[in-house]
Amino acid sequence: MQSFPVIISRAEDIPSENQPVVTEVAQPLTETVDDKIDASDKRIKELTTRIKSLESTQKNEYDEKQKRLLLNLDILTRAEQRAESLRKQLYELTEKENSVKTRLEQVEYNLRPEMVERSATFSGSLRPEEIRDQRKKSLDAERKNSDALLTQIQNNRAVLELSVQKADLLVEKVRTKLEKEIDDALAAEEEKP
């Protein structure tokens, strides 16, 4: 605790009728050794607290950078998984499209008059005209359904191809950003002593 010199007026030494007598005692100017040690301890504690505060801020910045890198890595992984899943769906849809096309070609082949006639001859019916008409109607219905299914598959495939392209673009953007952040983090680590 530091004390400062106090000037005591000598005018108060002469009492007046209306003035009470007040005197102040000046504290000594010299500090004791204990006071100096206490002041030094207090200053050391204060400096230690400030250093710890600065170090914790640096650790927090490092932790935040690490968390951001991990988050971006997680985003990249998920984007890659999504793109891969879309590609798998596209592959399955292409297989389905090829299967429907094959079946449609088979129906077209079976709709030829000689094939309809052949199927009616093996039925063993007394009314082959009805069997031919029924077979032709059945094949026409199957062709219409296959055409409709093929159109729907092709539309879905076009949408899915666009989704795959967008997913691939997102993966590239995130990968580029993440690579830049990793390079920056490594450069910052190399600059530290």
Long-range contacts (C-beta under 8 A, 24 or more apart in sequence): 1-35, 2-31, 3-27, 3-28, 3-29, 5-29, 65-185, 68-181, 69-178, 69-181, 69-182, 69-185, 72-174, 72-177, 72-178, 72-181, 73-178, 75-174, 76-171, 76-174, 76-175, 76-178, 79-167, 79-170, 79-171, 79-174, 80-171, 82-167, 83-164, 83-167, 83-168, 83-170, 83-171, 86-160, 86-163, 86-164, 86-167, 87-164, 89-160, 90-157, 90-160, 90-161, 90-164, 93-153, 93-156, 93-157, 93-160, 94-157, 96-153, 97-150, 97-153, 97-154, 97-157, 100-146, 100-149, 100-150, 100-153, 101-150, 103-146, 104-143, 104-146, 104-147, 104-150, 107-139, 107-142, 107-143, 107-146, 108-143, 110-139, 111-136, 111-139, 111-140, 111-143
